[in-house]
Amino acid sequence: MLNKDGSLQRTARFRGLDLASATPAELVATAGRLNNALRRLGSGWAAFVEAQRVPAHAYPMSQFPDPVSALLDAERHAQFEGEPDQETLRGSVSPANGEHFESPYFLTLVWMPPADEASRAGQWLYEGAAETGIDPREHVASFVSRTDRLLDLFDGFMPEAAWLSDAEALAYLHSTISARRQRVRVPETPMHLDALLADTAPIGGLAPRLGDAYVKTLSIVGFQTATWPGLLDELNGQAFEYRWATAPSASTRPTPRRSSRRSAGNGSPTGSRSRRSSRR
């Protein structure tokens, strides 16, 4: 997708390890590999991760290689259709009314291509590059290639990672700005997506709403001194849907630099460089 500011955007669906059965060593190794994959992006990139907890209306159908696994799945299917067993389905069933939920996860990558002048400056060594400029299709090809390589790295430690199709991407974007969950048909003629996806009017004021749904804001006064996988797992035991979105910040390590002047109390000042990218 091409945004109005000239940036390119792409969304993938992924699913990580089972936090209830993964060992601490597996979680540390996965976090390290994820960090190594994301830090390859460099400047001009932004990553957005979103988790959605939505009601599960149908039991997923699967094929099993042996009868024992198929029998266990048949029992789970029967529990899903009838009264669930709280001990067996702990964490996926609401204790209030027995409603089932599932959690899809999405990773959105946004890349702002460099200005034509900056791109053209690097091509002055080649004949004719300064007159023709940079072909926008080259930016698209580079964006697709780099994001494909990143998702290939995810396949090594994620049980599931795949790019959304055009229809799935439109349905996901629609779910972020509307209280209605529905599919969106891909238009035959390319058009502005804000005219296609927006179907719920936002209402401001002292009690902001998105259609009939009220929007509340919570301010966190004290942050945790440390985080760990599954920090918000208590939310999965509640009888409501929720969405959790985050935009990681990319930063470099503090790099010491020498100075010819000495300051009082400091022998050699050090400087650090950091970059933060955020977008809603």
N, C-alpha and C positions, 0 to 999 in steps of 0.2 A: 504494500500500500504506500502511496505517495501522499505525505501530509502537505498542508498548505504552506508551511514554512520551508519546504524543500527537502525535508528529512524522509527517509525510507523506514518502513516499519514492517515487522514480521512477527507472528505469534506461533508458539509451539505448545503442545500439550505434553506434560511429563508426569511421571509418578516415581517417587523415591522409594527408599527402603522402608520396611515395616518397622517402625520405632519400637513396637512392643517386643519384637523378637531379635532385633539387631543387637550385636554386642558393642560395647564402647569402642573397641578397636575398629570395628567396621564403620562406625559413625565418624571417627576421627579420620580414617582413610578416605571416606567419601567426601567429607568436608574439605580435605586437602586437595583432592582431585578436582572438586568443583571450583575451588579458588584458583587453581592453576589454569583451568579452562577459561574462566571469566576474565582473568587478568591479561589474556591475549588480545582483548578487544582494543585497548589503547584509548587515545583521545577521540572525542567526537561521538562516543557511544553512550547509550543509556540502557539499563536493564530494569525491567519491572516484573515482579513475581506476584501472582495472585492465587489465592486459594478460595474456592467457593464450596460451601456446604449446602447442598440442595437435597430435597426429598427424593428418595429412590422409589419410583413407581413400578418398576419391573425388575425381575430377577435376571441377571445376565446369564445367558446360555453359553456353555462351554463344552468342549470335547475332552475326555480324559482317556489316557492310554490303558488304564487297568480298571477292573470292576470295583476295587476297593475305593479308589478316589471317586469314581462315579457314584458309588453308594453314599459316601459322605456328602457329596454335592447334592444328591437327591434329598437327603435329610435336611440340609440347609435350605433347599428350595421349599420343602414342606413347612419349615419353621418360618420362612419369609411369608408364605401365603397365609399361615395361621398365626397363632399366638407365639411370639418369639421367646426363646429361652434367654433370660438376662445373663446368665453365666457364660453361655456359649457365644452369644453375640455381643459381649460387653464392648462398649466403645463405639458400636455402629448403630445402636438402637436407643432411642430416647426413653428414659425411665418414666416419663410422664404419661405418654399415650402409646408407646410401642411403635412409633413411626420410625421408618428406616431412612437413613441419610447416606449419601455418598459425597466424596470430595474430589472434584477435578482440580488440577493445578495447571497454571498457564505461565509461560515465560515469554515476555514481549521484548524484542530487541529493536532499538531505534538508533539510526545512524544518520548524522548530519554530514553530507559530503562537503569537502573543502570548497572554498570559493573558486570560481573559474580562474581568477587571476593567480591565486596561489598554485592551482594545479598546472596552469599554463607555464608558470615560471620554472617548474621542474622539467618541462619539455622543450625548453629553448635550445637544447643541444641537438634536437632533431629537426630536420628541415621541414617547414610547413606547419609545425605544431602551433606556433604563435599565431598564425592567421586563422587556423580552423578551430582552435579552442578544444575543449573536452566534450566528447560525445556523451550525453546523459545516459545512453545505453551502457557505456562502460562503467558508470557508477552503479547501475542496477546489477550488472554482471559481477562486479566486485563485491557488492553487498550480499548477493545470493551465495557466492562462493565462500565468503568468510563465515556467514551464518551456517552454511552446510557443514563446514569443517568443525564449527563449535558444537553442533548437534551430534556429529560423529563422535566427539569426545564424550558427550553425555551418554551415548550408547554403551560405553565401557563400564559405567557404574550405576546407571539408571535402568530399572526394569522396563520402563516404557518412556519413549521420547520420539515424537513425530510432529511434523509441521501440520498446521491446520489447513484444510482445503479452503477455497474461496467462500463457500457457503458456511463452513464452520467458523471461519474468521469473522464473517459478518454477524453470525449469531452470537459469538462471544462479545464483539464490540457493542452489539445491541443490548446485551445483558448488563453492560457496565453503565449504561445511561438510562435504563428503563426498568420499571418494576415488573414488567411483563416478560415472561420467558417464552420465547417462540423462535422458530426458524425464520431465516431471512433469505429470500431467493436472490441469487446473483443477477443483477440487471444485465440485459443483453448489450446495452450501450454504456460505456464507462461514464460515471457521473459522480458528483460530489456526494460523499457518504453521509455528511451531516443532514442532507435533505432526505436521505433514504432511511437512516437508522432512528432518527429522533421521532418518538411518538408519545412522549410523556413530558408535559410542561413542568419545568422547575418553578417553584414558588418561594420567594425569599421572605424577608421580614424576621420577626422575633421567633416564629415557629416555622422554619423552612421545611418544605415538603418536596418530594418528587412524585407528582401525581397525588395519590391518596396515602403514600407512605411518608411518615415524618422522618426527618433527618436530625439526629442528635450527635453532639460532639462531646467527647470526653477528653479532659486534659490530664495527662499523667504528671503527677507532682514529683514522685521519687522513682528513679529508674533502678533496675536490678544492677548489682555490681558485676554479675556474670550471667550469661545465657547458656542454654543447653537445648538439645533437640527435644521436641515435645513440650516446650514451655507452656503452650496454650492448649494442651490436650484436655484440660478440664472443660473447655468449651464444647467438646464433642459429646459430653454427657447431658447437654441442655436440649430442651425441646424447641429449638428455633434454628432457622437458617442464619448463616452469617457469611461475610466476605472479608478476607484479610489480604490487603495489598501492601507491598513494600517496594521501595526503590533503593537498592544497594548503592553506596557511594564508593567510587574507585579513588584510591589515593596511593601515592608513592611513599617509600620509606624516607625518613628524615636523612638528608644528605649533608654531612658537615662540609663547610667551606671556610677557607682561610681568609683572613682580613689583614690588611697592612696596618690598621690602626687598632690599638688596644683600648678596651673600655674598662671602666672602674669595676673591679670585682670579677671580671671575666678575662681569661687569658686569650681565648679565641672564640668569637661568637659562632654559633651554628645556625643554620637556616634549614627550613623544611618546606617542601613543596607539596601541595595537595590540590586535588581537583574533585569537585562534587557536581554531580549532574542529577537533576530531579525534574520530573514532569508529571503533570496530572492529566 
